Amino acid sequence: MFTLRFDMRAPEFGAPPAALYGAAVDMCAWAESRGAALAVLSEHHGAADGHLPAPLLLASAIAARTRRLPILLAAVVLPLRDPVLLAEEINVLDLLSGGRVSYAFGIGHRAEEYEQFGVDLRTRGRRADDHLALLLDLLDGRPHVRDGRRIHVTPHGKTASGPTVMIAGGSRAAARRAARHGLGFVSQSPSAELAAYYRAECVAHGRAPGFVQTARPEAPTAVFVADDVERAWADLGPHLLHDATTAAAYRPGDEAVASISRAATVDELRDPPGPYRVLTLDAAAAAIRAGGPLPLLPLCGGLPPEVAWTYLENAATAVERARRDS
């Protein structure tokens, strides 16, 4: 099986945004019957390459074209959102998708984004705590009074208890935020200590620990499946390098995120065991049999859809090969 991740980066040397957005929806519709387990949409604001700023909108389009494919928004920058409006949008999307959309909320790390929204970066932790508490209250479908104002979010979503909500982050503050509300915890850090801290905080708050996912440094985060690995790197290299260098620029000096590569050239990006990998069909099938799924980033760095489709179809072929040989 495989997952699909879309961040919709559109650097000038890549495909235009309109082509990429249309292709992302088409790819999800195609993929749900070919081994796709999940579509993941990320969020950033004010990025020079147009990184997806509105994941709920794209999720709505994907939900309208699919019937079973789960969709995860990771990570939504919670301190930049109005929690009342966000609750309304989440409920409507829950209805449209039949309850297939889940959320990982983070606090972000780019000062440029906070400047764009006129929010003080130094307040992001406190704002996240306040917004999360109100959002979870509002998703229960009942009227609430907050700061003297009555708030009633309608319509209620399809999911009786509200959609799945997790907290994303690599800090103890994020782990505490998740534990306080009994939410799952997703971290791009491989720290076992942080996962243990989250579980201890859940117990301290009288909560049962939820889903926990930490990064595995040896695991790839962007895979392409190819007939010819050398030719694939020639096709993909500039796009993957753009993705890698831009993501690294978002986190200068931060070595705690397992998916970040500090490669400055395509050759450096290829050095194993990096987060960006091109696998043969046999290697991809073996990875799936070993417990996959393959994390695909089909439109990475503005890769033209007509090029991206070949690698996506190869991944589906690898899924079939893995099923046949298992």
Secondary structure as UniProt FT lines:
FT   STRAND          2..6
FT   TURN            12..13
FT   HELIX           17..31
FT   TURN            32..35
FT   STRAND          36..41
FT   TURN            48..49
FT   HELIX           55..65
FT   STRAND          71..77
FT   HELIX           78..80
FT   HELIX           83..97
FT   STRAND          101..106
FT   HELIX           111..117
FT   HELIX           121..123
FT   HELIX           124..138
FT   TURN            139..140
FT   STRAND          144..146
FT   TURN            147..148
FT   STRAND          149..151
FT   TURN            160..161
FT   STRAND          165..168
FT   HELIX           172..181
FT   STRAND          184..187
FT   HELIX           192..204
FT   TURN            205..206
FT   STRAND          212..214
FT   TURN            217..218
FT   STRAND          222..226
FT   HELIX           229..250
FT   TURN            252..253
FT   TURN            258..259
FT   HELIX           266..270
FT   TURN            272..273
FT   STRAND          276..280
FT   HELIX           281..289
FT   TURN            290..291
FT   STRAND          294..296
FT   TURN            298..299
FT   HELIX           300..302
FT   HELIX           305..325
//
